[in-house]
Structure formats: structure tokens, C-alpha cells
Amino acid sequence: MTWIDLEGAVNVRDLGGLPTVDGGSTVPGRLLRSENLQELSQADVDRLVKDIGVTMVVDLRTTGELEVEGPAPLDAVPGVRHVHHPVLPELGSATQAVSEALLVTKIENDRARYPDDITTGHYLGYLEERPEEVTGALRDIATAEGAAIVHCAAGKDRTGVIVAMALTAAGVEPDAIVADYVASADRIEAIIERLSRSKTYADDVTSRPVKAHLPRAETMRAFLEQLDVRYGGLPRWLAANGFADDEFSMLRDKLRQP
């Protein structure tokens, strides 16, 4: 895992070089992760596209986030495809009162799903409430001609789950997956500073203390364990949700050293 320092994003890393359980490693320049990409400079775009070879942006934000934030610099680059896979439930035109009620229900469901860690319960909700978006994101990572960059708002929760599933498919050591997930903590203050400039995210990130935003190793460990306990492992969950065996092989081969 290698940090990529950009002018307009602070939580960007290349997921190459991670150890696999059979003694191999992941390939650099195949899968990147990031936070919101709205502030990329031209130099950032050139580095991602020309130097690293990004051809696919896998955007995990909701439709509402996209509409408020507007186009991002990579959207206008020829040869870079933007795909949208919102892993959170879409509220559509719900009123504020309805939205607040739905949020309360969502929190209650997350807590009931995994009482020991509500964030783990929240992550499991992506699989149970939006499976077609999860599999769609993994499918696009697998079929990207060059590198795929996965992002949401902060680049740690929605992005963390999709990346963890992709790395699991590639056979990456669980401890390495957890370490990558937790690495966003190294940049958490910079992430919050960036998002606090956005009308979409400012209220959320500034209304809670910094420690409330920190990714916790035990959260991702529990998520990976629950993939096995609840669903019989990632391959079985994917197969049950329409992700074919050849697609699984393609995703695995995309990320691994031959």
C-alpha cells in the first residue's frame, strides 16, 4: 500500500504490494482508493491518468451527494469512465421529516444487525440493503481497462468496505486488509478539514469530535469475520447475488501478481 500525495485529495493510496495468503502480492496500479475527488488539480489529474493509468472512477456516493457536489475534474477526461454505485439507501424526494425518521430506523437496524459494533452493522447493511450496488462496484473494478479508483466522501467507510471485499477476493492477508482500512486514521484531520469546506459534508464532519471519525481495526476485523459467519465467505455471498464464478476469477486475477 502506497500513499499518493495530491494537491486536491489527502486520503489516496495505491493498493499494490499487499501480501496474499499464498505468498504472493497485489499489483500496483490496478486499484486505488480515495476520498471525494472534487478538488483535484490539473496536476493531480495528470498524475492519476497519465502516470498511474486510471481509467475508471467507482463512485459510491448517493445520488443526492452527486447532485449537490456537481461534476469532478476526472469526469471530463477522455478515456476515464465514471460509474455510480450508491451503497447507501437512496432517499429520493423524501421530506426532511421522513428522511430523519428513516435515518433513525437505519441506525436502529445497524445496531440490531451487529450489537457489538454499530459501524460493523452499518457495513453489513451495504450487503443486505444494496447488494446489487456492491456487486456492481466489484464488477467494474474487475473489468476496468487500467486502474480503478474507488471513492466516497471521506474514503474510509463505503470505500473501505468495497476495497476490503476486492482485496479479500484477491486473497490478501486479513491483517493487511485491516491495516489498510485503519490507515485512513493517519490523515483523518486533513480529511475533516477538506470536507468541512463542502456544503454537503460540513455539518456532519464538524458536529462530532475527531475521534468519532476514526476507523477502528476491530470494526473491519468483525466485518471480515461476519462475511464467513453469516454468508459462508465472500465467494458464496457474491454467487448468491449474481456475481458469476468467472467474474470472481477476473477480479482476483486483476489485482494479483501472476
C-alpha positions in Angstrom: 0.0 0.0 0.0 1.5 3.3 -1.1 0.2 6.8 -0.3 -0.3 9.1 -3.3 0.1 12.7 -2.3 -2.1 15.0 -4.4 -2.9 18.7 -4.2 -6.7 18.2 -4.1 -7.1 15.0 -2.1 -5.5 13.7 1.1 -6.6 10.1 1.5 -5.4 8.5 -1.7 -3.4 5.3 -1.8 -2.5 2.5 -4.3 -3.3 -0.9 -3.0 -0.4 -2.7 -4.7 2.2 -4.6 -2.8 -0.2 -6.1 -0.2 0.7 -9.7 0.8 -1.6 -12.6 -0.1 -2.2 -15.7 2.0 -0.4 -17.9 -0.6 2.8 -15.8 -0.5 2.0 -13.5 -3.5 1.1 -9.9 -3.6 -1.3 -7.4 -5.2 -0.2 -5.5 -8.3 0.4 -1.7 -8.1 -1.6 0.5 -10.5 -4.7 -1.7 -10.5 -6.8 -0.5 -7.6 -6.7 2.9 -5.8 -8.8 4.3 -3.1 -9.7 7.9 -2.2 -12.0 10.4 -0.6 -14.1 13.0 -2.6 -12.3 13.9 -5.8 -14.0 17.3 -6.3 -10.8 19.4 -5.7 -8.3 17.6 -7.9 -5.9 20.0 -9.7 -4.8 19.5 -13.3 -1.5 18.2 -12.0 -3.4 15.6 -9.9 -5.5 14.6 -12.9 -2.3 14.2 -15.0 -0.7 12.0 -12.3 -3.7 9.8 -11.9 -4.5 9.4 -15.6 -1.1 9.7 -17.4 1.3 8.4 -14.8 -0.8 5.8 -12.9 -3.2 4.9 -15.7 -6.6 5.4 -14.1 -9.4 4.6 -16.5 -12.3 4.0 -14.1 -13.9 6.1 -11.3 -16.1 3.9 -9.0 -18.2 6.5 -7.1 -20.0 5.1 -4.0 -21.8 8.3 -3.0 -25.6 8.8 -3.1 -27.3 10.5 -6.0 -28.0 13.4 -3.6 -24.3 13.8 -2.9 -23.5 13.8 -6.6 -26.2 16.4 -7.5 -25.1 18.8 -4.7 -21.3 18.4 -5.3 -21.5 18.6 -9.1 -19.0 17.3 -11.7 -15.5 16.5 -10.6 -12.3 17.1 -12.7 -11.9 13.5 -13.7 -15.4 13.4 -15.2 -14.3 15.4 -18.2 -11.2 13.4 -19.0 -11.5 11.3 -22.3 -10.9 7.7 -21.6 -11.9 7.8 -17.9 -15.3 6.2 -17.2 -17.4 7.3 -14.2 -19.6 4.6 -12.7 -22.0 5.2 -9.9 -22.8 2.6 -7.2 -24.5 4.2 -4.2 -24.2 1.6 -1.4 -26.4 3.6 1.0 -30.2 3.6 0.6 -31.4 6.4 -1.7 -34.0 8.8 -0.1 -35.1 10.4 -3.4 -37.6 13.2 -2.8 -38.3 12.4 0.8 -39.2 15.3 3.1 -36.8 16.3 5.9 -39.1 14.7 8.5 -39.3 11.4 6.5 -35.6 11.5 6.0 -34.9 11.9 9.7 -37.3 9.1 10.5 -35.6 6.8 8.0 -32.2 7.7 9.4 -33.3 6.8 12.9 -34.7 3.5 11.6 -31.4 2.8 9.8 -29.4 3.4 12.9 -31.6 1.0 14.9 -31.3 -1.6 12.2 -27.5 -1.2 12.1 -27.3 -1.7 15.9 -29.6 -4.7 15.8 -27.6 -6.2 12.9 -24.4 -6.3 15.0 -24.9 -5.0 18.5 -21.2 -5.3 19.4 -20.2 -2.6 16.9 -22.8 -0.4 15.2 -20.3 0.5 12.4 -19.9 -3.1 11.5 -23.6 -3.4 11.5 -23.7 -0.4 9.2 -21.2 -2.0 6.8 -23.2 -5.3 6.8 -26.2 -3.2 5.8 -24.5 -2.4 2.4 -24.5 -6.1 1.7 -28.1 -6.7 2.8 -29.7 -3.5 1.6 -27.8 -2.7 -1.6 -26.2 -5.9 -2.8 -26.6 -5.0 -6.5 -24.5 -1.9 -6.0 -21.8 -3.8 -4.1 -21.5 -6.4 -6.8 -21.7 -3.7 -9.5 -18.8 -1.9 -7.9 -16.7 -5.0 -7.7 -17.6 -5.9 -11.3 -16.4 -2.5 -12.5 -13.1 -2.9 -10.7 -12.6 -6.2 -12.3 -13.3 -5.0 -15.8 -11.5 -1.7 -15.8 -9.0 -1.5 -18.6 -6.5 0.3 -16.4 -6.6 1.3 -12.8 -9.8 1.8 -11.0 -10.1 4.4 -8.2 -12.8 3.8 -5.7 -14.1 6.7 -3.6 -17.0 8.1 -1.5 -16.9 11.2 0.7 -14.1 10.6 3.3 -12.8 7.4 1.6 -12.9 5.3 4.7 -16.3 3.7 5.3 -18.1 2.9 2.0 -14.8 2.9 0.2 -13.2 0.8 3.0 -15.9 -1.9 2.6 -15.7 -2.2 -1.2 -11.9 -2.2 -1.1 -11.8 -4.8 1.7 -14.1 -7.1 -0.4 -12.0 -6.7 -3.5 -8.8 -7.5 -1.5 -10.5 -10.5 0.1 -11.3 -11.8 -3.4 -7.6 -11.3 -4.3 -6.6 -13.4 -1.3 -4.9 -10.6 0.7 -4.0 -11.4 4.2 -6.8 -10.3 6.6 -4.3 -8.4 8.8 -3.2 -6.4 5.7 -6.8 -5.6 4.8 -7.4 -4.3 8.3 -4.1 -2.3 8.3 -5.1 -0.6 5.0 -8.6 0.2 6.4 -7.1 1.8 9.6 -4.5 3.8 7.6 -7.1 6.5 6.9 -6.7 7.4 10.5 -3.3 8.8 9.6 -5.0 11.5 7.5 -8.2 12.0 9.5 -7.7 15.6 10.4 -6.8 16.6 6.9 -9.9 14.7 5.6 -12.1 16.5 8.0 -10.6 19.9 7.1 -11.3 19.2 3.4 -14.8 18.0 3.9 -15.6 20.9 6.2 -15.3 23.2 3.2 -18.1 21.3 1.4 -21.8 22.4 2.0 -22.6 18.7 1.6 -20.5 17.3 4.4 -19.5 20.3 6.7 -22.3 19.8 9.2 -21.7 16.1 9.6 -17.9 16.2 10.0 -17.8 19.2 12.3 -20.7 18.1 14.6 -18.7 15.3 16.0 -15.3 15.1 17.7 -12.3 13.9 15.5 -12.1 10.5 17.4 -15.7 9.7 16.3 -14.5 9.6 12.7 -11.5 7.3 13.3 -11.6 3.9 11.6 -11.1 1.1 14.2 -9.3 -2.1 13.4 -11.8 -4.2 15.4 -14.6 -2.9 13.1 -13.1 -4.2 10.0 -12.0 -7.5 11.7 -15.6 -8.1 12.7 -16.8 -7.3 9.2 -14.4 -9.8 7.6 -15.4 -12.4 10.2 -19.1 -11.8 9.6 -18.6 -12.5 5.9 -17.7 -16.0 6.9 -20.2 -16.4 9.8 -23.3 -15.0 8.1 -22.7 -15.8 4.4 -20.2 -18.7 4.3 -17.5 -16.5 2.9 -17.2 -13.8 0.2 -17.4 -16.2 -2.8 -20.6 -17.6 -1.6 -22.2 -14.2 -0.9 -21.1 -13.0 -4.3 -22.5 -16.1 -6.0 -25.8 -15.7 -4.2 -26.1 -12.1 -5.5 -25.4 -12.8 -9.2 -21.6 -12.4 -9.3 -20.5 -15.3 -11.5 -17.5 -17.5 -10.9 -15.7 -16.2 -14.0 -16.3 -12.6 -12.7 -14.7 -13.6 -9.3 -11.7 -15.1 -11.2 -11.4 -11.9 -13.2 -11.4 -9.7 -10.1 -8.9 -11.9 -8.4 -6.6 -12.0 -11.4 -6.9 -8.3 -11.9 -5.4 -7.5 -8.5 -2.8 -10.2 -8.1 0.7 -10.8 -9.4 0.6 -13.6 -11.9 
